[in-house]
Amino acid sequence: MSTPATEARDPGLQPERTRLAWRRTTLSGTVSAVLAVKTALHGGPSASGVVACALACLLWLVVLLLAHHRIRALATAETPSAIAPRHAMAAVLCTVAMAACGAALVL
């Protein structure tokens, strides 16, 4: 038996919220990469700063590609599947590594 709450539920809302969350993630990653570049170049570039900055930018590109893949998967499927564990793990590892690069640039 269906209730009024289940009849009014729009199944497209959850994938839309997930797409928006991935877009927010890419935006915050972009801000982090820009701040990494600014920090690495402030006061003159050093070898370690440039390496940390390059690594942060590379990690940002990986997160961007993962997000694009997930957003496209959510947009094309009528009933989207769960994110692949390897993609989820890659996103987590990139995020943690970007945080480590940021800490290295600050210290």
N, C-alpha and C positions, 0 to 999 in steps of 0.2 A: 504494500500500500504506500502510495507516495504522499508526502506531506507538502504543504504549500512552500516550505523552505526549499525542498529538493526540486520542486517544479520551477521555481524562480531562479535556480542556480544556473549561471552561464558557464558552460565548460571551457569557454575561451579565456576566462579571466586569469586562471592560474598560469597558463603559458605566457600571457601578456605580462603578468607581474614578474615572471622569471626573465623574460626578455629585457624588461626595464632594469631588473637587478643586474643583469650582465652588462647592460649599457652603463649603469652607474659604476660598476667595477672597472670597466675600461676607462671611464673618465677619471676615476681616482688613480688608476695606474698611469695615465697620461700626465696627470699633475705630479705624481711621484717622479716620473722620468724627467720632466722638465726641471723640477727642483734638484734632482741629482746632477743634471748638467750645470745648473746655476751654481750649486755648491762646489762641484769639481773645478769650475773655472774661476771661482772667486779667489782673489789673491794670487792669481797665476796658476796655471795647470801644473800638477805634479804627476809623476808616473803612476803612483798608486791611485790617485784621484781619477785619472783618465781611465784606468782599468776598471775601477769600481763603477764609474759612470757608464762605460761601454757595456759592462755586464748588466747593469740595471736597465739600460735601453734594450738589450737583447732579451732580457726576461719580460720586459713590457711587450715586446713584439710577440713573444710566445703566448702571453695572456691574451693579447689582442686576437691572435689566430684562434685560440681555444674559444674565446667568447663569440667570435664570428661563426665558428662551426656550430656552436650550441644555439645561437640565435637563428641561424638558417635551419637547423633541425627542428626547432620549435615552430618556425613559420611555415614549413612545408608539410608537416605531418598533421593529420586531423586529430589524432591522439598521440601526442609526443611521448617518446620512450624516456626512460630515466637516463641520466647522464652516465656515460661509460666510466667505470671506476678508474681507468688509466687517465682519462681526461680530468676527472675530479682531482686525482692525486697530482697530476701535472700542474693544475691551477694552484693547488695548495703549496706545492714545492716552489713554484715561481714566486708566489706571494711572500713566503718565508725568506727566500733568497733575496728578493727585492728589499725586504726589511733589513737583512744583514748588510746589503750594499749600502743602504741608507745610514746604518749605524757606523759602518766603516768610513763613510764620507764625513760624518759629523765628528767622529773621534779623530 
